[in-house]
């Protein structure tokens, strides 16, 4: 089974904020270990 990559889907007011800030892309990374999970989000302007 192929897993889809995580992504940011801005809706409503966040979509307007992304537009106002001229954000053109985003990347999300999630890593998990036995006791911890960490996520990073990077946005491009």
mmCIF file of the N, C-alpha and C atoms, coordinates in Angstrom:
data_MODEL
# 
_entry.id   MODEL 
# 
loop_
_atom_site.group_PDB 
_atom_site.id 
_atom_site.type_symbol 
_atom_site.label_atom_id 
_atom_site.label_alt_id 
_atom_site.label_comp_id 
_atom_site.label_asym_id 
_atom_site.label_entity_id 
_atom_site.label_seq_id 
_atom_site.pdbx_PDB_ins_code 
_atom_site.Cartn_x 
_atom_site.Cartn_y 
_atom_site.Cartn_z 
_atom_site.occupancy 
_atom_site.B_iso_or_equiv 
_atom_site.pdbx_formal_charge 
_atom_site.auth_seq_id 
_atom_site.auth_comp_id 
_atom_site.auth_asym_id 
_atom_site.auth_atom_id 
_atom_site.pdbx_PDB_model_num 
ATOM 1   N N  . UNK A 1 1  ? 0.838   -1.180 0.000  1.00 0.00 ? 1  UNK A N  1 
ATOM 2   C CA . UNK A 1 1  ? 0.000   0.000  0.000  1.00 0.00 ? 1  UNK A CA 1 
ATOM 3   C C  . UNK A 1 1  ? 0.886   1.247  0.000  1.00 0.00 ? 1  UNK A C  1 
ATOM 4   N N  . UNK A 1 2  ? 0.668   2.151  -0.958 1.00 0.00 ? 2  UNK A N  1 
ATOM 5   C CA . UNK A 1 2  ? 1.436   3.389  -1.054 1.00 0.00 ? 2  UNK A CA 1 
ATOM 6   C C  . UNK A 1 2  ? 0.840   4.428  -0.122 1.00 0.00 ? 2  UNK A C  1 
ATOM 7   N N  . UNK A 1 3  ? 1.703   5.039  0.702  1.00 0.00 ? 3  UNK A N  1 
ATOM 8   C CA . UNK A 1 3  ? 1.244   6.077  1.620  1.00 0.00 ? 3  UNK A CA 1 
ATOM 9   C C  . UNK A 1 3  ? 1.433   7.439  0.965  1.00 0.00 ? 3  UNK A C  1 
ATOM 10  N N  . UNK A 1 4  ? 0.476   8.313  1.150  1.00 0.00 ? 4  UNK A N  1 
ATOM 11  C CA . UNK A 1 4  ? 0.555   9.671  0.615  1.00 0.00 ? 4  UNK A CA 1 
ATOM 12  C C  . UNK A 1 4  ? 1.386   10.534 1.557  1.00 0.00 ? 4  UNK A C  1 
ATOM 13  N N  . UNK A 1 5  ? 2.149   11.450 1.000  1.00 0.00 ? 5  UNK A N  1 
ATOM 14  C CA . UNK A 1 5  ? 2.950   12.369 1.809  1.00 0.00 ? 5  UNK A CA 1 
ATOM 15  C C  . UNK A 1 5  ? 2.045   13.354 2.539  1.00 0.00 ? 5  UNK A C  1 
ATOM 16  N N  . UNK A 1 6  ? 2.439   13.767 3.750  1.00 0.00 ? 6  UNK A N  1 
ATOM 17  C CA . UNK A 1 6  ? 1.645   14.773 4.463  1.00 0.00 ? 6  UNK A CA 1 
ATOM 18  C C  . UNK A 1 6  ? 1.745   16.117 3.760  1.00 0.00 ? 6  UNK A C  1 
ATOM 19  N N  . UNK A 1 7  ? 0.720   16.930 3.909  1.00 0.00 ? 7  UNK A N  1 
ATOM 20  C CA . UNK A 1 7  ? 0.724   18.237 3.269  1.00 0.00 ? 7  UNK A CA 1 
ATOM 21  C C  . UNK A 1 7  ? -0.136  19.217 4.064  1.00 0.00 ? 7  UNK A C  1 
ATOM 22  N N  . UNK A 1 8  ? 0.037   20.495 3.773  1.00 0.00 ? 8  UNK A N  1 
ATOM 23  C CA . UNK A 1 8  ? -0.760  21.560 4.389  1.00 0.00 ? 8  UNK A CA 1 
ATOM 24  C C  . UNK A 1 8  ? -1.867  21.930 3.417  1.00 0.00 ? 8  UNK A C  1 
ATOM 25  N N  . UNK A 1 9  ? -3.083  21.936 3.897  1.00 0.00 ? 9  UNK A N  1 
ATOM 26  C CA . UNK A 1 9  ? -4.238  22.309 3.084  1.00 0.00 ? 9  UNK A CA 1 
ATOM 27  C C  . UNK A 1 9  ? -4.933  23.491 3.765  1.00 0.00 ? 9  UNK A C  1 
ATOM 28  N N  . UNK A 1 10 ? -4.447  24.720 3.508  1.00 0.00 ? 10 UNK A N  1 
ATOM 29  C CA . UNK A 1 10 ? -5.019  25.879 4.199  1.00 0.00 ? 10 UNK A CA 1 
ATOM 30  C C  . UNK A 1 10 ? -6.462  26.150 3.753  1.00 0.00 ? 10 UNK A C  1 
ATOM 31  N N  . UNK A 1 11 ? -7.327  26.327 4.710  1.00 0.00 ? 11 UNK A N  1 
ATOM 32  C CA . UNK A 1 11 ? -8.730  26.610 4.448  1.00 0.00 ? 11 UNK A CA 1 
ATOM 33  C C  . UNK A 1 11 ? -9.133  27.922 5.118  1.00 0.00 ? 11 UNK A C  1 
ATOM 34  N N  . UNK A 1 12 ? -10.173 28.512 4.620  1.00 0.00 ? 12 UNK A N  1 
ATOM 35  C CA . UNK A 1 12 ? -10.793 29.709 5.208  1.00 0.00 ? 12 UNK A CA 1 
ATOM 36  C C  . UNK A 1 12 ? -9.783  30.805 5.513  1.00 0.00 ? 12 UNK A C  1 
ATOM 37  N N  . UNK A 1 13 ? -9.680  31.213 6.777  1.00 0.00 ? 13 UNK A N  1 
ATOM 38  C CA . UNK A 1 13 ? -8.832  32.360 7.116  1.00 0.00 ? 13 UNK A CA 1 
ATOM 39  C C  . UNK A 1 13 ? -7.351  32.061 6.906  1.00 0.00 ? 13 UNK A C  1 
ATOM 40  N N  . UNK A 1 14 ? -6.922  30.811 7.091  1.00 0.00 ? 14 UNK A N  1 
ATOM 41  C CA . UNK A 1 14 ? -5.526  30.470 6.857  1.00 0.00 ? 14 UNK A CA 1 
ATOM 42  C C  . UNK A 1 14 ? -5.175  30.589 5.377  1.00 0.00 ? 14 UNK A C  1 
ATOM 43  N N  . UNK A 1 15 ? -6.119  30.271 4.511  1.00 0.00 ? 15 UNK A N  1 
ATOM 44  C CA . UNK A 1 15 ? -5.892  30.414 3.065  1.00 0.00 ? 15 UNK A CA 1 
ATOM 45  C C  . UNK A 1 15 ? -5.642  31.885 2.715  1.00 0.00 ? 15 UNK A C  1 
ATOM 46  N N  . UNK A 1 16 ? -6.384  32.785 3.343  1.00 0.00 ? 16 UNK A N  1 
ATOM 47  C CA . UNK A 1 16 ? -6.187  34.217 3.104  1.00 0.00 ? 16 UNK A CA 1 
ATOM 48  C C  . UNK A 1 16 ? -4.830  34.666 3.634  1.00 0.00 ? 16 UNK A C  1 
ATOM 49  N N  . UNK A 1 17 ? -4.442  34.173 4.787  1.00 0.00 ? 17 UNK A N  1 
ATOM 50  C CA . UNK A 1 17 ? -3.140  34.523 5.349  1.00 0.00 ? 17 UNK A CA 1 
ATOM 51  C C  . UNK A 1 17 ? -2.023  34.057 4.419  1.00 0.00 ? 17 UNK A C  1 
ATOM 52  N N  . UNK A 1 18 ? -2.123  32.824 3.918  1.00 0.00 ? 18 UNK A N  1 
ATOM 53  C CA . UNK A 1 18 ? -1.123  32.319 2.973  1.00 0.00 ? 18 UNK A CA 1 
ATOM 54  C C  . UNK A 1 18 ? -1.056  33.226 1.750  1.00 0.00 ? 18 UNK A C  1 
ATOM 55  N N  . UNK A 1 19 ? -2.202  33.653 1.242  1.00 0.00 ? 19 UNK A N  1 
ATOM 56  C CA . UNK A 1 19 ? -2.246  34.519 0.069  1.00 0.00 ? 19 UNK A CA 1 
ATOM 57  C C  . UNK A 1 19 ? -1.631  35.884 0.378  1.00 0.00 ? 19 UNK A C  1 
ATOM 58  N N  . UNK A 1 20 ? -1.995  36.466 1.518  1.00 0.00 ? 20 UNK A N  1 
ATOM 59  C CA . UNK A 1 20 ? -1.464  37.775 1.908  1.00 0.00 ? 20 UNK A CA 1 
ATOM 60  C C  . UNK A 1 20 ? 0.058   37.742 2.068  1.00 0.00 ? 20 UNK A C  1 
ATOM 61  N N  . UNK A 1 21 ? 0.584   36.621 2.566  1.00 0.00 ? 21 UNK A N  1 
ATOM 62  C CA . UNK A 1 21 ? 2.027   36.487 2.779  1.00 0.00 ? 21 UNK A CA 1 
ATOM 63  C C  . UNK A 1 21 ? 2.755   35.983 1.532  1.00 0.00 ? 21 UNK A C  1 
ATOM 64  N N  . UNK A 1 22 ? 1.997   35.754 0.454  1.00 0.00 ? 22 UNK A N  1 
ATOM 65  C CA . UNK A 1 22 ? 2.552   35.277 -0.819 1.00 0.00 ? 22 UNK A CA 1 
ATOM 66  C C  . UNK A 1 22 ? 3.304   33.950 -0.657 1.00 0.00 ? 22 UNK A C  1 
ATOM 67  N N  . UNK A 1 23 ? 2.711   33.052 0.115  1.00 0.00 ? 23 UNK A N  1 
ATOM 68  C CA . UNK A 1 23 ? 3.284   31.720 0.302  1.00 0.00 ? 23 UNK A CA 1 
ATOM 69  C C  . UNK A 1 23 ? 2.997   30.897 -0.946 1.00 0.00 ? 23 UNK A C  1 
ATOM 70  N N  . UNK A 1 24 ? 4.066   30.349 -1.546 1.00 0.00 ? 24 UNK A N  1 
ATOM 71  C CA . UNK A 1 24 ? 3.907   29.633 -2.815 1.00 0.00 ? 24 UNK A CA 1 
ATOM 72  C C  . UNK A 1 24 ? 4.049   28.123 -2.677 1.00 0.00 ? 24 UNK A C  1 
ATOM 73  N N  . UNK A 1 25 ? 4.489   27.656 -1.524 1.00 0.00 ? 25 UNK A N  1 
ATOM 74  C CA . UNK A 1 25 ? 4.635   26.218 -1.355 1.00 0.00 ? 25 UNK A CA 1 
ATOM 75  C C  . UNK A 1 25 ? 4.846   25.853 0.098  1.00 0.00 ? 25 UNK A C  1 
ATOM 76  N N  . UNK A 1 26 ? 4.680   24.581 0.381  1.00 0.00 ? 26 UNK A N  1 
ATOM 77  C CA . UNK A 1 26 ? 4.908   24.100 1.742  1.00 0.00 ? 26 UNK A CA 1 
ATOM 78  C C  . UNK A 1 26 ? 5.377   22.650 1.696  1.00 0.00 ? 26 UNK A C  1 
ATOM 79  N N  . UNK A 1 27 ? 6.104   22.269 2.739  1.00 0.00 ? 27 UNK A N  1 
ATOM 80  C CA . UNK A 1 27 ? 6.616   20.912 2.869  1.00 0.00 ? 27 UNK A CA 1 
ATOM 81  C C  . UNK A 1 27 ? 6.402   20.464 4.313  1.00 0.00 ? 27 UNK A C  1 
ATOM 82  N N  . UNK A 1 28 ? 6.006   19.226 4.497  1.00 0.00 ? 28 UNK A N  1 
ATOM 83  C CA . UNK A 1 28 ? 5.785   18.684 5.832  1.00 0.00 ? 28 UNK A CA 1 
ATOM 84  C C  . UNK A 1 28 ? 6.564   17.382 5.953  1.00 0.00 ? 28 UNK A C  1 
ATOM 85  N N  . UNK A 1 29 ? 7.229   17.218 7.083  1.00 0.00 ? 29 UNK A N  1 
ATOM 86  C CA . UNK A 1 29 ? 7.965   15.995 7.356  1.00 0.00 ? 29 UNK A CA 1 
ATOM 87  C C  . UNK A 1 29 ? 7.550   15.487 8.730  1.00 0.00 ? 29 UNK A C  1 
ATOM 88  N N  . UNK A 1 30 ? 7.273   14.199 8.820  1.00 0.00 ? 30 UNK A N  1 
ATOM 89  C CA . UNK A 1 30 ? 6.891   13.584 10.092 1.00 0.00 ? 30 UNK A CA 1 
ATOM 90  C C  . UNK A 1 30 ? 7.796   12.382 10.334 1.00 0.00 ? 30 UNK A C  1 
ATOM 91  N N  . UNK A 1 31 ? 8.350   12.300 11.531 1.00 0.00 ? 31 UNK A N  1 
ATOM 92  C CA . UNK A 1 31 ? 9.189   11.160 11.905 1.00 0.00 ? 31 UNK A CA 1 
ATOM 93  C C  . UNK A 1 31 ? 8.671   10.596 13.220 1.00 0.00 ? 31 UNK A C  1 
ATOM 94  N N  . UNK A 1 32 ? 8.691   9.290  13.341 1.00 0.00 ? 32 UNK A N  1 
ATOM 95  C CA . UNK A 1 32 ? 8.236   8.689  14.594 1.00 0.00 ? 32 UNK A CA 1 
ATOM 96  C C  . UNK A 1 32 ? 9.204   7.621  15.063 1.00 0.00 ? 32 UNK A C  1 
ATOM 97  N N  . UNK A 1 33 ? 9.332   7.552  16.357 1.00 0.00 ? 33 UNK A N  1 
ATOM 98  C CA . UNK A 1 33 ? 10.130  6.539  17.033 1.00 0.00 ? 33 UNK A CA 1 
ATOM 99  C C  . UNK A 1 33 ? 9.217   5.872  18.062 1.00 0.00 ? 33 UNK A C  1 
ATOM 100 N N  . UNK A 1 34 ? 9.758   5.030  18.864 1.00 0.00 ? 34 UNK A N  1 
ATOM 101 C CA . UNK A 1 34 ? 8.952   4.279  19.827 1.00 0.00 ? 34 UNK A CA 1 
ATOM 102 C C  . UNK A 1 34 ? 8.163   5.194  20.756 1.00 0.00 ? 34 UNK A C  1 
ATOM 103 N N  . UNK A 1 35 ? 8.834   6.183  21.340 1.00 0.00 ? 35 UNK A N  1 
ATOM 104 C CA . UNK A 1 35 ? 8.186   7.033  22.346 1.00 0.00 ? 35 UNK A CA 1 
ATOM 105 C C  . UNK A 1 35 ? 7.860   8.445  21.884 1.00 0.00 ? 35 UNK A C  1 
ATOM 106 N N  . UNK A 1 36 ? 8.326   8.836  20.693 1.00 0.00 ? 36 UNK A N  1 
ATOM 107 C CA . UNK A 1 36 ? 8.180   10.223 20.269 1.00 0.00 ? 36 UNK A CA 1 
ATOM 108 C C  . UNK A 1 36 ? 7.765   10.333 18.810 1.00 0.00 ? 36 UNK A C  1 
ATOM 109 N N  . UNK A 1 37 ? 7.095   11.422 18.508 1.00 0.00 ? 37 UNK A N  1 
ATOM 110 C CA . UNK A 1 37 ? 6.779   11.779 17.133 1.00 0.00 ? 37 UNK A CA 1 
ATOM 111 C C  . UNK A 1 37 ? 7.145   13.251 16.974 1.00 0.00 ? 37 UNK A C  1 
ATOM 112 N N  . UNK A 1 38 ? 7.771   13.590 15.848 1.00 0.00 ? 38 UNK A N  1 
ATOM 113 C CA . UNK A 1 38 ? 8.141   14.973 15.595 1.00 0.00 ? 38 UNK A CA 1 
ATOM 114 C C  . UNK A 1 38 ? 7.689   15.341 14.178 1.00 0.00 ? 38 UNK A C  1 
ATOM 115 N N  . UNK A 1 39 ? 7.236   16.592 14.006 1.00 0.00 ? 39 UNK A N  1 
ATOM 116 C CA . UNK A 1 39 ? 6.807   17.058 12.696 1.00 0.00 ? 39 UNK A CA 1 
ATOM 117 C C  . UNK A 1 39 ? 7.417   18.432 12.433 1.00 0.00 ? 39 UNK A C  1 
ATOM 118 N N  . UNK A 1 40 ? 7.804   18.647 11.183 1.00 0.00 ? 40 UNK A N  1 
ATOM 119 C CA . UNK A 1 40 ? 8.331   19.935 10.760 1.00 0.00 ? 40 UNK A CA 1 
ATOM 120 C C  . UNK A 1 40 ? 7.522   20.412 9.573  1.00 0.00 ? 40 UNK A C  1 
ATOM 121 N N  . UNK A 1 41 ? 7.241   21.697 9.542  1.00 0.00 ? 41 UNK A N  1 
ATOM 122 C CA . UNK A 1 41 ? 6.568   22.295 8.394  1.00 0.00 ? 41 UNK A CA 1 
ATOM 123 C C  . UNK A 1 41 ? 7.412   23.474 7.920  1.00 0.00 ? 41 UNK A C  1 
ATOM 124 N N  . UNK A 1 42 ? 7.652   23.518 6.624  1.00 0.00 ? 42 UNK A N  1 
ATOM 125 C CA . UNK A 1 42 ? 8.403   24.606 5.995  1.00 0.00 ? 42 UNK A CA 1 
ATOM 126 C C  . UNK A 1 42 ? 7.506   25.246 4.948  1.00 0.00 ? 42 UNK A C  1 
ATOM 127 N N  . UNK A 1 43 ? 7.422   26.572 4.971  1.00 0.00 ? 43 UNK A N  1 
ATOM 128 C CA . UNK A 1 43 ? 6.631   27.276 3.960  1.00 0.00 ? 43 UNK A CA 1 
ATOM 129 C C  . UNK A 1 43 ? 7.558   28.131 3.121  1.00 0.00 ? 43 UNK A C  1 
ATOM 130 N N  . UNK A 1 44 ? 7.226   28.269 1.830  1.00 0.00 ? 44 UNK A N  1 
ATOM 131 C CA . UNK A 1 44 ? 8.054   29.029 0.890  1.00 0.00 ? 44 UNK A CA 1 
ATOM 132 C C  . UNK A 1 44 ? 7.326   30.295 0.458  1.00 0.00 ? 44 UNK A C  1 
ATOM 133 N N  . UNK A 1 45 ? 8.084   31.382 0.398  1.00 0.00 ? 45 UNK A N  1 
ATOM 134 C CA . UNK A 1 45 ? 7.521   32.636 -0.098 1.00 0.00 ? 45 UNK A CA 1 
ATOM 135 C C  . UNK A 1 45 ? 8.261   33.052 -1.355 1.00 0.00 ? 45 UNK A C  1 
# 
